[in-house]
Amino acid sequence: MTSLLNQTSPFFNTAGRQLPVGFDLRKRSKHRQFRVSCSNSSNLSNKWKRAYTSVLIVPTGVGASIGGYAGDALPVARTLASVADCVISHPNVLNAAMLYWPMPNVLYVEGYALDRFAEGLWLLQPVHQNKVGLVLDAGIENELRIRHLQVVDATRASLGLPVLDYIVTDTPLEVEKWVDPKSGKATGRIKHPDSLLRAVQALCDRSMVNAVAVVARFPDDDIEDVDDYRQGKGIDLLAGVEAVISHLVVKNFAIPCAHAPALLPPPLTQSLCPKSAAEELGYTFLPCVLAGLANAPQYLTNKPGSGGNGCIAATDVDSVILPADACGGDGVLAFARKRTKPLIICVQENETVLNDTPDKLGIDVVKVSNYWEAVGVVAAHKAGVDPNSLRRDKVKNITTNSLTHSNGCLATTFAS
């Protein structure tokens, strides 16, 4: 919203007198210039503070109660984005098959890249727009391929997305998926990864794309195998190998990538959990992937001279939010090991098949019951307020923690 008062506006001044048309406050020093804005006035008090950055993680293919289905963690991301200045998350959180939600302050970062970012190896460089290319599996049937290409044309015409080119792999990828019997996680492989890498290389060479969407043909399951997922239970059997595919591309090319599976539509059911419903709306899951990649940040190696103004480093992260039993990932462990580590917030209500708890791993965290509380903790942390001070009897008397000698002087450390 622009200012309601400009040099040609017949609105009233602060004394209630109507200003004549053409009157320019900027030319009359005895009149105070003012503007009307819908921006949050609290931002004015933070103009000398750096942007508050939060990372939102829900691991893929682990049956998360929230975020284990068709974009059901997206409301969490939307809410968090209204509090934090910048939110970094990954496709499993932000993709909702046929649905998506544009959030200018949310960065769409693939999981492998997010781990390298957390480890301090890569930087994130926000972009104005990417050049997106599409890789289609040669194993996709002709009709299903046409459906996906129609989605691409629809996003180009109706959303203006910059999808420049597509290529079909020279060999069917042959996706295999299964559940790891030890961890209970969904996982899998593609039999011909070299075919995928050749296709991505060809796209980059001929069209200079710097982000890639991949659509691989997945085996069609018996309806009984996916019925639990459609009912909002169990795990996403596709998600594990989807991560394998995107990790492969990002590891080899260091560009944004996300995957959408090609499947035949399942039979209509009248008993469908709302958390899974976004995947029942059309023939493909591609729209959210293209929307996410269009503005995904680029990945830069964190080496001297490789960064620049506007790049985001792991040291810029203020808080990390994730399920309480999913703390064993590379990214979370990297954040937890930092000398100046971010506030790590574990949500107990979001249960997964994992058992990587902070207590088991020796990670210092703030435990909250649900995402309502998690966002409240972030709001307090951003305001520079100890979250414990918002709770009853959580602030204790200050005590002397240790007495040590440093450079011959007595040093005292306090803890509350």
FIRO-271433 format. One record per residue (C-alpha): residue number from 1; residue in one letter; x, y, z. Coordinates in Angstrom, 1 decimal, padded with zeros to 4 digits, always signed. Last residue first. Example, Ala and Ser with C-alpha at 12.3 -4.5 7.8 and 13.67 -1.06 7.14 Angstrom:
% FIRO-271433
num:2&residu:S&px:+013.7&py:-001.1&pz:+007.1
num:1&residu:A&px:+012.3&py:-004.5&pz:+007.8
This chain:
% FIRO-271433
num:416&residu:S&px:+020.1&py:-017.7&pz:+035.4
num:415&residu:A&px:+023.8&py:-018.2&pz:+034.9
num:414&residu:F&px:+026.7&py:-016.1&pz:+035.9
num:413&residu:T&px:+030.4&py:-016.3&pz:+035.1
num:412&residu:T&px:+033.0&py:-014.7&pz:+037.3
num:411&residu:A&px:+036.6&py:-014.1&pz:+036.2
num:410&residu:L&px:+039.3&py:-013.4&pz:+038.7
num:409&residu:C&px:+042.3&py:-012.0&pz:+037.0
num:408&residu:G&px:+045.7&py:-013.6&pz:+036.2
num:407&residu:N&px:+045.0&py:-013.9&pz:+032.5
num:406&residu:S&px:+041.8&py:-015.8&pz:+033.3
num:405&residu:H&px:+041.2&py:-017.3&pz:+036.7
num:404&residu:T&px:+038.0&py:-019.2&pz:+037.2
num:403&residu:L&px:+035.0&py:-018.8&pz:+039.4
num:402&residu:S&px:+031.9&py:-020.7&pz:+038.3
num:401&residu:N&px:+028.1&py:-020.5&pz:+038.1
num:400&residu:T&px:+027.3&py:-017.7&pz:+040.6
num:399&residu:T&px:+023.6&py:-017.5&pz:+040.9
num:398&residu:I&px:+020.7&py:-015.4&pz:+039.5
num:397&residu:N&px:+017.4&py:-016.2&pz:+041.2
num:396&residu:K&px:+015.1&py:-018.2&pz:+038.9
num:395&residu:V&px:+013.1&py:-017.3&pz:+035.9
num:394&residu:K&px:+010.6&py:-020.1&pz:+035.1
num:393&residu:D&px:+008.2&py:-019.2&pz:+037.8
num:392&residu:R&px:+005.2&py:-018.8&pz:+035.4
num:391&residu:R&px:+006.3&py:-018.6&pz:+031.8
num:390&residu:L&px:+006.9&py:-015.5&pz:+029.6
num:389&residu:S&px:+010.3&py:-014.9&pz:+031.3
num:388&residu:N&px:+011.4&py:-018.3&pz:+030.1
num:387&residu:P&px:+011.3&py:-017.0&pz:+026.5
num:386&residu:D&px:+014.2&py:-014.6&pz:+027.3
num:385&residu:V&px:+013.2&py:-011.4&pz:+025.4
num:384&residu:G&px:+015.3&py:-010.0&pz:+022.6
num:383&residu:A&px:+012.2&py:-009.4&pz:+020.5
num:382&residu:K&px:+013.3&py:-012.1&pz:+018.1
num:381&residu:H&px:+013.6&py:-014.5&pz:+020.9
num:380&residu:A&px:+010.1&py:-013.7&pz:+022.2
num:379&residu:A&px:+008.6&py:-014.1&pz:+018.7
num:378&residu:V&px:+010.5&py:-017.3&pz:+018.2
num:377&residu:V&px:+009.2&py:-018.7&pz:+021.5
num:376&residu:G&px:+005.7&py:-017.8&pz:+020.5
num:375&residu:V&px:+006.1&py:-019.6&pz:+017.1
num:374&residu:A&px:+007.3&py:-022.7&pz:+018.9
num:373&residu:E&px:+004.3&py:-022.5&pz:+021.4
num:372&residu:W&px:+001.7&py:-022.6&pz:+018.6
num:371&residu:Y&px:+003.9&py:-025.2&pz:+016.9
num:370&residu:N&px:+003.3&py:-027.7&pz:+019.7
num:369&residu:S&px:+004.5&py:-028.9&pz:+023.1
num:368&residu:V&px:+007.7&py:-027.0&pz:+023.3
num:367&residu:K&px:+011.2&py:-028.2&pz:+024.2
num:366&residu:V&px:+014.0&py:-025.6&pz:+024.1
num:365&residu:V&px:+017.2&py:-027.3&pz:+023.1
num:364&residu:D&px:+020.7&py:-028.3&pz:+024.3
num:363&residu:I&px:+021.8&py:-031.4&pz:+022.3
num:362&residu:G&px:+023.2&py:-034.4&pz:+024.1
num:361&residu:L&px:+022.2&py:-036.8&pz:+021.4
num:360&residu:K&px:+019.9&py:-039.0&pz:+023.5
num:359&residu:D&px:+018.5&py:-035.9&pz:+025.3
num:358&residu:P&px:+017.9&py:-034.2&pz:+022.0
num:357&residu:T&px:+015.8&py:-037.1&pz:+020.7
num:356&residu:D&px:+016.8&py:-039.1&pz:+017.6
num:355&residu:N&px:+014.1&py:-041.8&pz:+017.9
num:354&residu:L&px:+012.7&py:-041.7&pz:+014.4
num:353&residu:V&px:+009.2&py:-042.9&pz:+013.2
num:352&residu:T&px:+008.0&py:-039.3&pz:+013.5
num:351&residu:E&px:+006.1&py:-037.2&pz:+016.2
num:350&residu:N&px:+005.2&py:-033.6&pz:+015.8
num:349&residu:E&px:+003.6&py:-033.0&pz:+019.2
num:348&residu:Q&px:+007.0&py:-032.7&pz:+020.8
num:347&residu:V&px:+008.2&py:-029.7&pz:+018.9
num:346&residu:C&px:+011.9&py:-029.1&pz:+019.4
num:345&residu:I&px:+013.3&py:-025.5&pz:+019.3
num:344&residu:I&px:+017.0&py:-025.0&pz:+018.7
num:343&residu:L&px:+018.2&py:-021.5&pz:+019.5
num:342&residu:P&px:+021.0&py:-020.8&pz:+017.2
num:341&residu:K&px:+024.6&py:-021.7&pz:+018.0
num:340&residu:T&px:+027.5&py:-019.4&pz:+018.7
num:339&residu:R&px:+030.2&py:-022.0&pz:+019.0
num:338&residu:K&px:+028.4&py:-024.2&pz:+016.5
num:337&residu:R&px:+027.9&py:-027.8&pz:+017.3
num:336&residu:A&px:+024.1&py:-027.7&pz:+017.5
num:335&residu:F&px:+023.8&py:-026.1&pz:+014.0
num:334&residu:A&px:+025.9&py:-029.0&pz:+012.6
num:333&residu:L&px:+023.9&py:-031.6&pz:+014.4
num:332&residu:V&px:+020.7&py:-030.1&pz:+013.0
num:331&residu:G&px:+022.0&py:-030.0&pz:+009.4
num:330&residu:D&px:+023.4&py:-033.6&pz:+009.5
num:329&residu:G&px:+020.2&py:-035.1&pz:+010.8
num:328&residu:G&px:+019.9&py:-036.7&pz:+014.2
num:327&residu:C&px:+017.4&py:-034.3&pz:+015.8
num:326&residu:A&px:+014.3&py:-035.9&pz:+014.6
num:325&residu:D&px:+012.5&py:-037.0&pz:+017.8
num:324&residu:A&px:+011.5&py:-033.5&pz:+018.9
num:323&residu:P&px:+010.3&py:-032.4&pz:+015.5
num:322&residu:L&px:+012.1&py:-029.3&pz:+014.1
num:321&residu:I&px:+012.5&py:-025.6&pz:+014.6
num:320&residu:V&px:+015.9&py:-023.8&pz:+014.2
num:319&residu:S&px:+016.6&py:-020.3&pz:+015.5
num:318&residu:D&px:+018.9&py:-017.3&pz:+014.9
num:317&residu:V&px:+020.5&py:-018.3&pz:+011.7
num:316&residu:D&px:+023.0&py:-015.7&pz:+010.4
num:315&residu:T&px:+026.0&py:-017.9&pz:+011.3
num:314&residu:A&px:+024.8&py:-020.4&pz:+008.8
num:313&residu:A&px:+025.4&py:-017.9&pz:+006.0
num:312&residu:I&px:+023.1&py:-015.7&pz:+004.0
num:311&residu:C&px:+024.3&py:-013.8&pz:+001.0
num:310&residu:G&px:+023.0&py:-010.2&pz:+000.6
num:309&residu:N&px:+026.3&py:-008.6&pz:-000.2
num:308&residu:G&px:+028.8&py:-011.1&pz:-001.5
num:307&residu:G&px:+030.2&py:-014.5&pz:-001.0
num:306&residu:S&px:+032.8&py:-016.4&pz:-003.0
num:305&residu:G&px:+035.8&py:-014.2&pz:-002.1
num:304&residu:P&px:+037.1&py:-016.4&pz:+000.6
num:303&residu:K&px:+035.2&py:-019.8&pz:+000.4
num:302&residu:N&px:+031.6&py:-020.6&pz:+001.5
num:301&residu:T&px:+030.6&py:-022.3&pz:-001.7
num:300&residu:L&px:+027.6&py:-020.6&pz:-003.3
num:299&residu:Y&px:+024.1&py:-022.0&pz:-003.6
num:298&residu:Q&px:+021.3&py:-020.1&pz:-005.4
num:297&residu:P&px:+018.2&py:-019.1&pz:-003.6
num:296&residu:A&px:+014.8&py:-020.5&pz:-004.8
num:295&residu:N&px:+012.7&py:-018.0&pz:-006.7
num:294&residu:A&px:+011.4&py:-020.0&pz:-009.7
num:293&residu:L&px:+012.2&py:-023.2&pz:-007.9
num:292&residu:G&px:+009.3&py:-023.0&pz:-005.5
num:291&residu:A&px:+006.7&py:-022.2&pz:-008.1
num:290&residu:L&px:+008.0&py:-025.0&pz:-010.4
num:289&residu:V&px:+007.8&py:-027.5&pz:-007.5
num:288&residu:C&px:+004.4&py:-026.3&pz:-006.4
num:287&residu:P&px:+002.9&py:-026.9&pz:-009.9
num:286&residu:L&px:+004.5&py:-030.3&pz:-010.4
num:285&residu:F&px:+002.4&py:-032.7&pz:-008.3
num:284&residu:T&px:+000.6&py:-034.1&pz:-011.4
num:283&residu:Y&px:-002.7&py:-035.3&pz:-012.7
num:282&residu:G&px:-004.9&py:-033.2&pz:-010.5
num:281&residu:L&px:-006.6&py:-032.6&pz:-007.2
num:280&residu:E&px:-005.9&py:-035.8&pz:-005.3
num:279&residu:E&px:-002.4&py:-034.7&pz:-004.1
num:278&residu:A&px:-003.8&py:-031.7&pz:-002.2
num:277&residu:A&px:-006.1&py:-034.1&pz:-000.2
num:276&residu:S&px:-003.4&py:-035.8&pz:+001.9
num:275&residu:K&px:-003.8&py:-033.6&pz:+005.0
num:274&residu:P&px:-007.5&py:-033.3&pz:+004.4
num:273&residu:C&px:-007.8&py:-037.1&pz:+005.1
num:272&residu:L&px:-009.8&py:-038.9&pz:+002.4
num:271&residu:S&px:-012.9&py:-041.1&pz:+002.7
num:270&residu:Q&px:-015.0&py:-040.4&pz:-000.4
num:269&residu:T&px:-012.4&py:-042.2&pz:-002.6
num:268&residu:L&px:-011.7&py:-041.8&pz:-006.3
num:267&residu:P&px:-009.3&py:-044.3&pz:-007.7
num:266&residu:P&px:-005.6&py:-043.2&pz:-007.8
num:265&residu:P&px:-004.3&py:-040.9&pz:-010.6
num:264&residu:L&px:-001.4&py:-042.5&pz:-012.5
num:263&residu:L&px:+001.9&py:-041.5&pz:-011.1
num:262&residu:A&px:+004.7&py:-039.1&pz:-012.1
num:261&residu:P&px:+006.6&py:-038.0&pz:-009.0
num:260&residu:A&px:+007.7&py:-034.4&pz:-008.5
num:259&residu:H&px:+011.3&py:-033.5&pz:-007.6
num:258&residu:A&px:+013.1&py:-030.4&pz:-006.5
num:257&residu:C&px:+016.4&py:-028.9&pz:-007.6
num:256&residu:P&px:+018.3&py:-025.7&pz:-006.8
num:255&residu:I&px:+021.9&py:-025.6&pz:-008.1
num:254&residu:A&px:+025.1&py:-027.2&pz:-006.8
num:253&residu:F&px:+025.6&py:-029.4&pz:-009.9
num:252&residu:N&px:+026.7&py:-032.8&pz:-008.5
num:251&residu:K&px:+025.4&py:-032.6&pz:-005.0
num:250&residu:V&px:+022.2&py:-030.8&pz:-006.0
num:249&residu:V&px:+021.4&py:-033.3&pz:-008.7
num:248&residu:L&px:+021.9&py:-036.4&pz:-006.5
num:247&residu:H&px:+020.2&py:-034.8&pz:-003.5
num:246&residu:S&px:+017.1&py:-034.2&pz:-005.6
num:245&residu:I&px:+016.9&py:-037.9&pz:-006.6
num:244&residu:V&px:+017.6&py:-039.3&pz:-003.2
num:243&residu:A&px:+015.0&py:-036.9&pz:-001.6
num:242&residu:E&px:+012.4&py:-038.3&pz:-004.0
num:241&residu:V&px:+013.5&py:-041.7&pz:-003.0
num:240&residu:G&px:+012.5&py:-041.0&pz:+000.6
num:239&residu:A&px:+009.3&py:-039.2&pz:-000.2
num:238&residu:L&px:+007.5&py:-041.8&pz:-002.2
num:237&residu:L&px:+006.3&py:-044.1&pz:+000.6
num:236&residu:D&px:+004.9&py:-041.1&pz:+002.5
num:235&residu:I&px:+004.6&py:-042.6&pz:+006.0
num:234&residu:G&px:+001.8&py:-044.0&pz:+008.2
num:233&residu:K&px:-001.5&py:-042.2&pz:+008.8
num:232&residu:G&px:-003.4&py:-039.3&pz:+007.2
num:231&residu:Q&px:-006.1&py:-041.5&pz:+005.6
num:230&residu:R&px:-004.5&py:-041.2&pz:+002.1
num:229&residu:Y&px:-001.3&py:-042.3&pz:+003.7
num:228&residu:D&px:-002.9&py:-045.4&pz:+005.2
num:227&residu:D&px:-004.5&py:-046.2&pz:+001.8
num:226&residu:V&px:-001.1&py:-046.1&pz:+000.0
num:225&residu:D&px:-000.3&py:-049.8&pz:+000.1
num:224&residu:E&px:-003.9&py:-050.9&pz:-000.1
num:223&residu:I&px:-004.3&py:-049.0&pz:-003.4
num:222&residu:D&px:-001.7&py:-051.3&pz:-004.9
num:221&residu:D&px:+001.3&py:-049.2&pz:-005.9
num:220&residu:D&px:+002.1&py:-047.6&pz:-009.2
num:219&residu:P&px:+005.8&py:-047.5&pz:-009.7
num:218&residu:F&px:+007.2&py:-044.0&pz:-009.9
num:217&residu:R&px:+008.0&py:-042.2&pz:-013.2
num:216&residu:A&px:+010.5&py:-039.4&pz:-012.5
num:215&residu:V&px:+009.7&py:-035.7&pz:-012.8
num:214&residu:V&px:+012.8&py:-033.5&pz:-012.1
num:213&residu:A&px:+012.7&py:-029.7&pz:-011.7
num:212&residu:V&px:+016.0&py:-027.9&pz:-012.3
num:211&residu:A&px:+017.4&py:-024.5&pz:-011.3
num:210&residu:N&px:+020.2&py:-022.6&pz:-013.0
num:209&residu:V&px:+019.2&py:-023.0&pz:-016.6
num:208&residu:M&px:+021.8&py:-022.0&pz:-019.2
num:207&residu:S&px:+019.7&py:-023.4&pz:-022.1
num:206&residu:R&px:+022.1&py:-025.7&pz:-024.0
num:205&residu:D&px:+024.7&py:-026.4&pz:-021.4
num:204&residu:C&px:+022.5&py:-026.5&pz:-018.2
num:203&residu:L&px:+019.9&py:-028.6&pz:-019.9
num:202&residu:A&px:+022.5&py:-031.0&pz:-021.2
num:201&residu:Q&px:+024.1&py:-031.4&pz:-017.8
num:200&residu:V&px:+020.7&py:-032.1&pz:-016.2
num:199&residu:A&px:+020.0&py:-034.8&pz:-018.8
num:198&residu:R&px:+023.4&py:-036.4&pz:-018.4
num:197&residu:L&px:+022.9&py:-036.4&pz:-014.6
num:196&residu:L&px:+019.6&py:-038.2&pz:-014.9
num:195&residu:S&px:+021.0&py:-040.8&pz:-017.3
num:194&residu:D&px:+023.9&py:-041.4&pz:-014.9
num:193&residu:P&px:+021.4&py:-042.1&pz:-012.1
num:192&residu:H&px:+020.2&py:-045.2&pz:-013.9
num:191&residu:K&px:+018.8&py:-047.7&pz:-011.3
num:190&residu:I&px:+017.1&py:-045.0&pz:-009.3
num:189&residu:R&px:+017.1&py:-045.5&pz:-005.5
num:188&residu:G&px:+014.9&py:-046.0&pz:-002.5
num:187&residu:T&px:+014.0&py:-044.7&pz:+001.0
num:186&residu:A&px:+011.0&py:-044.4&pz:+003.3
num:185&residu:K&px:+012.0&py:-044.4&pz:+007.0
num:184&residu:G&px:+011.2&py:-047.2&pz:+009.4
num:183&residu:S&px:+014.7&py:-047.0&pz:+010.9
num:182&residu:K&px:+015.8&py:-050.6&pz:+010.8
num:181&residu:P&px:+013.4&py:-052.0&pz:+008.2
num:180&residu:D&px:+014.2&py:-049.2&pz:+005.7
num:179&residu:V&px:+011.0&py:-048.8&pz:+003.7
num:178&residu:W&px:+011.1&py:-049.3&pz:+000.0
num:177&residu:K&px:+011.4&py:-047.5&pz:-003.3
num:176&residu:E&px:+012.7&py:-048.3&pz:-006.8
num:175&residu:V&px:+012.7&py:-045.8&pz:-009.6
num:174&residu:E&px:+013.6&py:-047.0&pz:-013.1
num:173&residu:L&px:+015.4&py:-043.9&pz:-014.6
num:172&residu:P&px:+014.2&py:-044.7&pz:-018.2
num:171&residu:T&px:+017.2&py:-044.0&pz:-020.5
num:170&residu:D&px:+018.0&py:-041.0&pz:-022.7
num:169&residu:T&px:+016.3&py:-038.7&pz:-020.2
num:168&residu:V&px:+013.7&py:-036.3&pz:-021.7
num:167&residu:I&px:+014.5&py:-032.6&pz:-021.8
num:166&residu:Y&px:+012.7&py:-029.5&pz:-021.0
num:165&residu:D&px:+013.3&py:-025.8&pz:-021.6
num:164&residu:L&px:+012.7&py:-022.2&pz:-020.3
num:163&residu:V&px:+010.5&py:-022.4&pz:-017.3
num:162&residu:P&px:+010.4&py:-018.8&pz:-016.1
num:161&residu:L&px:+007.0&py:-018.7&pz:-014.3
num:160&residu:G&px:+004.5&py:-016.1&pz:-015.6
num:159&residu:L&px:+001.8&py:-017.4&pz:-013.3
num:158&residu:S&px:-001.0&py:-018.0&pz:-015.8
num:157&residu:A&px:+001.0&py:-018.5&pz:-019.0
num:156&residu:R&px:+004.2&py:-020.1&pz:-017.7
num:155&residu:T&px:+002.4&py:-022.1&pz:-015.0
num:154&residu:A&px:-000.1&py:-023.4&pz:-017.5
num:153&residu:D&px:+002.6&py:-024.3&pz:-020.0
num:152&residu:V&px:+004.4&py:-026.3&pz:-017.4
num:151&residu:V&px:+001.2&py:-028.0&pz:-016.3
num:150&residu:Q&px:+000.5&py:-028.9&pz:-020.0
num:149&residu:L&px:+004.0&py:-030.4&pz:-020.1
num:148&residu:H&px:+003.1&py:-032.6&pz:-017.2
num:147&residu:R&px:-000.2&py:-033.8&pz:-018.8
num:146&residu:I&px:+001.7&py:-034.5&pz:-022.1
num:145&residu:R&px:+004.1&py:-036.8&pz:-020.2
num:144&residu:L&px:+001.2&py:-038.7&pz:-018.7
num:143&residu:E&px:-000.2&py:-039.3&pz:-022.1
num:142&residu:N&px:+003.1&py:-040.4&pz:-023.5
num:141&residu:E&px:+004.0&py:-042.8&pz:-020.7
num:140&residu:I&px:+006.8&py:-041.7&pz:-018.4
num:139&residu:G&px:+009.8&py:-044.1&pz:-018.5
num:138&residu:A&px:+011.9&py:-041.5&pz:-020.4
num:137&residu:D&px:+011.9&py:-039.5&pz:-017.1
num:136&residu:L&px:+011.2&py:-035.8&pz:-017.7
num:135&residu:V&px:+013.8&py:-033.2&pz:-016.7
num:134&residu:L&px:+012.6&py:-029.6&pz:-016.5
num:133&residu:G&px:+014.6&py:-026.3&pz:-016.7
num:132&residu:V&px:+014.1&py:-023.2&pz:-014.6
num:131&residu:K&px:+015.9&py:-019.9&pz:-015.1
num:130&residu:N&px:+015.8&py:-018.3&pz:-011.7
num:129&residu:Q&px:+014.3&py:-015.0&pz:-010.5
num:128&residu:H&px:+015.2&py:-012.1&pz:-008.2
num:127&residu:V&px:+017.7&py:-014.2&pz:-006.3
num:126&residu:P&px:+018.6&py:-014.8&pz:-002.7
num:125&residu:Q&px:+022.2&py:-016.1&pz:-002.3
num:124&residu:L&px:+022.5&py:-018.9&pz:+000.2
num:123&residu:L&px:+026.0&py:-019.8&pz:+001.4
num:122&residu:W&px:+027.6&py:-023.3&pz:+001.4
num:121&residu:L&px:+030.2&py:-025.0&pz:+003.5
num:120&residu:G&px:+029.0&py:-023.6&pz:+006.9
num:119&residu:E&px:+027.7&py:-027.0&pz:+008.1
num:118&residu:A&px:+024.2&py:-025.6&pz:+008.2
num:117&residu:F&px:+024.5&py:-024.6&pz:+004.5
num:116&residu:R&px:+025.8&py:-028.1&pz:+003.6
num:115&residu:D&px:+022.7&py:-029.6&pz:+005.3
num:114&residu:L&px:+020.3&py:-027.1&pz:+003.6
num:113&residu:A&px:+021.9&py:-027.9&pz:+000.3
num:112&residu:Y&px:+021.2&py:-031.6&pz:+000.8
num:111&residu:G&px:+017.6&py:-030.8&pz:+001.8
num:110&residu:E&px:+016.7&py:-028.5&pz:-001.0
num:109&residu:V&px:+016.2&py:-024.8&pz:-000.1
num:108&residu:Y&px:+013.1&py:-022.7&pz:-000.8
num:107&residu:L&px:+013.7&py:-019.4&pz:+001.0
num:106&residu:V&px:+010.7&py:-017.8&pz:+002.7
num:105&residu:N&px:+010.6&py:-013.9&pz:+002.9
num:104&residu:P&px:+008.5&py:-013.4&pz:-000.3
num:103&residu:M&px:+005.9&py:-016.0&pz:+000.7
num:102&residu:P&px:+003.9&py:-017.5&pz:-002.2
num:101&residu:W&px:+001.6&py:-020.3&pz:-001.2
num:100&residu:Y&px:+001.5&py:-023.7&pz:-002.9
num:99&residu:L&px:-001.1&py:-026.2&pz:-004.1
num:98&residu:M&px:-001.2&py:-028.9&pz:-006.8
num:97&residu:A&px:+001.3&py:-031.0&pz:-004.8
num:96&residu:A&px:+001.7&py:-029.2&pz:-001.5
num:95&residu:N&px:+005.4&py:-028.3&pz:-001.4
num:94&residu:L&px:+006.7&py:-025.9&pz:+001.3
num:93&residu:V&px:+007.6&py:-028.3&pz:+004.1
num:92&residu:N&px:+008.9&py:-031.2&pz:+002.0
num:91&residu:P&px:+010.5&py:-028.7&pz:-000.3
num:90&residu:H&px:+012.9&py:-027.2&pz:+002.3
num:89&residu:S&px:+012.8&py:-024.3&pz:+004.7
num:88&residu:I&px:+014.6&py:-021.0&pz:+005.4
num:87&residu:V&px:+012.5&py:-018.3&pz:+007.0
num:86&residu:C&px:+013.5&py:-014.7&pz:+006.9
num:85&residu:D&px:+012.1&py:-011.7&pz:+008.9
num:84&residu:A&px:+010.6&py:-014.1&pz:+011.5
num:83&residu:V&px:+007.0&py:-013.4&pz:+012.8
num:82&residu:S&px:+004.7&py:-013.6&pz:+009.7
num:81&residu:A&px:+007.0&py:-016.2&pz:+008.1
num:80&residu:L&px:+006.4&py:-018.5&pz:+011.1
num:79&residu:T&px:+002.7&py:-018.5&pz:+010.4
num:78&residu:R&px:+003.1&py:-019.3&pz:+006.7
num:77&residu:A&px:+005.7&py:-022.0&pz:+007.5
num:76&residu:V&px:+003.4&py:-023.6&pz:+010.0
num:75&residu:P&px:+000.5&py:-023.5&pz:+007.6
num:74&residu:L&px:+002.8&py:-025.2&pz:+005.0
num:73&residu:A&px:+003.3&py:-028.2&pz:+007.4
num:72&residu:D&px:+000.4&py:-030.0&pz:+005.8
num:71&residu:G&px:+002.0&py:-029.9&pz:+002.4
num:70&residu:A&px:+000.7&py:-033.2&pz:+001.2
num:69&residu:Y&px:+001.7&py:-035.5&pz:+004.1
num:68&residu:G&px:+004.6&py:-035.9&pz:+006.6
num:67&residu:G&px:+004.6&py:-032.2&pz:+007.5
num:66&residu:I&px:+002.7&py:-032.5&pz:+010.8
num:65&residu:S&px:+002.5&py:-036.0&pz:+012.2
num:64&residu:A&px:+005.9&py:-036.8&pz:+010.6
num:63&residu:G&px:+005.8&py:-040.1&pz:+008.9
num:62&residu:V&px:+009.6&py:-040.3&pz:+008.3
num:61&residu:G&px:+009.6&py:-039.8&pz:+004.5
num:60&residu:T&px:+011.2&py:-036.3&pz:+004.5
num:59&residu:P&px:+012.5&py:-034.5&pz:+007.6
num:58&residu:V&px:+010.5&py:-031.5&pz:+008.9
num:57&residu:I&px:+012.8&py:-028.5&pz:+009.3
num:56&residu:L&px:+012.1&py:-024.8&pz:+009.7
num:55&residu:V&px:+015.1&py:-022.5&pz:+009.8
num:54&residu:S&px:+014.7&py:-019.0&pz:+011.4
num:53&residu:T&px:+016.4&py:-015.8&pz:+010.4
num:52&residu:Y&px:+015.9&py:-012.4&pz:+012.2
num:51&residu:A&px:+017.1&py:-009.6&pz:+010.0
num:50&residu:R&px:+019.9&py:-007.4&pz:+011.5
num:49&residu:K&px:+019.0&py:-004.9&pz:+014.1
num:48&residu:W&px:+019.4&py:-001.1&pz:+013.7
num:47&residu:K&px:+016.0&py:-000.8&pz:+012.0
num:46&residu:N&px:+014.3&py:-002.8&pz:+014.8
num:45&residu:S&px:+012.3&py:+000.0&pz:+016.4
num:44&residu:L&px:+010.9&py:+001.0&pz:+013.0
num:43&residu:N&px:+009.8&py:-002.6&pz:+012.4
num:42&residu:S&px:+007.4&py:-002.3&pz:+015.3
num:41&residu:S&px:+005.3&py:+000.0&pz:+013.1
num:40&residu:N&px:+004.2&py:-002.9&pz:+010.9
num:39&residu:S&px:+003.7&py:-001.6&pz:+007.4
num:38&residu:C&px:+000.2&py:-000.3&pz:+006.5
num:37&residu:S&px:+001.5&py:+003.2&pz:+005.7
num:36&residu:V&px:+000.2&py:+006.7&pz:+006.0
num:35&residu:R&px:+002.8&py:+009.4&pz:+005.3
num:34&residu:F&px:+003.7&py:+012.6&pz:+006.9
num:33&residu:Q&px:+005.4&py:+015.9&pz:+005.8
num:32&residu:R&px:+005.2&py:+018.6&pz:+008.4
num:31&residu:H&px:+004.1&py:+022.0&pz:+007.1
num:30&residu:K&px:+006.3&py:+025.0&pz:+007.7
num:29&residu:S&px:+008.8&py:+023.7&pz:+005.2
num:28&residu:R&px:+006.4&py:+024.0&pz:+002.3
num:27&residu:K&px:+007.8&py:+022.4&pz:-000.8
num:26&residu:R&px:+007.5&py:+018.8&pz:+000.5
num:25&residu:L&px:+003.9&py:+019.4&pz:+001.4
num:24&residu:D&px:+002.9&py:+019.8&pz:-002.2
num:23&residu:F&px:-000.5&py:+021.3&pz:-002.8
num:22&residu:G&px:-001.8&py:+020.2&pz:-006.2
num:21&residu:V&px:-005.4&py:+019.8&pz:-005.0
num:20&residu:P&px:-006.0&py:+021.9&pz:-002.0
num:19&residu:L&px:-005.4&py:+020.6&pz:+001.5
num:18&residu:Q&px:-008.6&py:+019.9&pz:+003.5
num:17&residu:R&px:-008.2&py:+021.1&pz:+007.1
num:16&residu:G&px:-008.4&py:+018.5&pz:+009.9
num:15&residu:A&px:-005.4&py:+019.8&pz:+011.7
num:14&residu:T&px:-003.3&py:+016.8&pz:+010.8
num:13&residu:N&px:-003.9&py:+017.4&pz:+007.0
num:12&residu:F&px:-007.0&py:+016.2&pz:+005.2
num:11&residu:F&px:-007.0&py:+014.4&pz:+001.9
num:10&residu:P&px:-007.4&py:+016.1&pz:-001.6
num:9&residu:S&px:-004.4&py:+014.1&pz:-003.0
num:8&residu:T&px:-002.3&py:+015.7&pz:-005.7
num:7&residu:Q&px:+001.1&py:+016.0&pz:-003.9
num:6&residu:N&px:+000.7&py:+012.7&pz:-002.1
num:5&residu:L&px:-001.2&py:+011.4&pz:+000.9
num:4&residu:L&px:-002.5&py:+007.9&pz:+001.1
num:3&residu:S&px:+001.0&py:+006.6&pz:+001.0
num:2&residu:T&px:+001.4&py:+003.4&pz:-000.9
num:1&residu:M&px:+000.0&py:+000.0&pz:+000.0
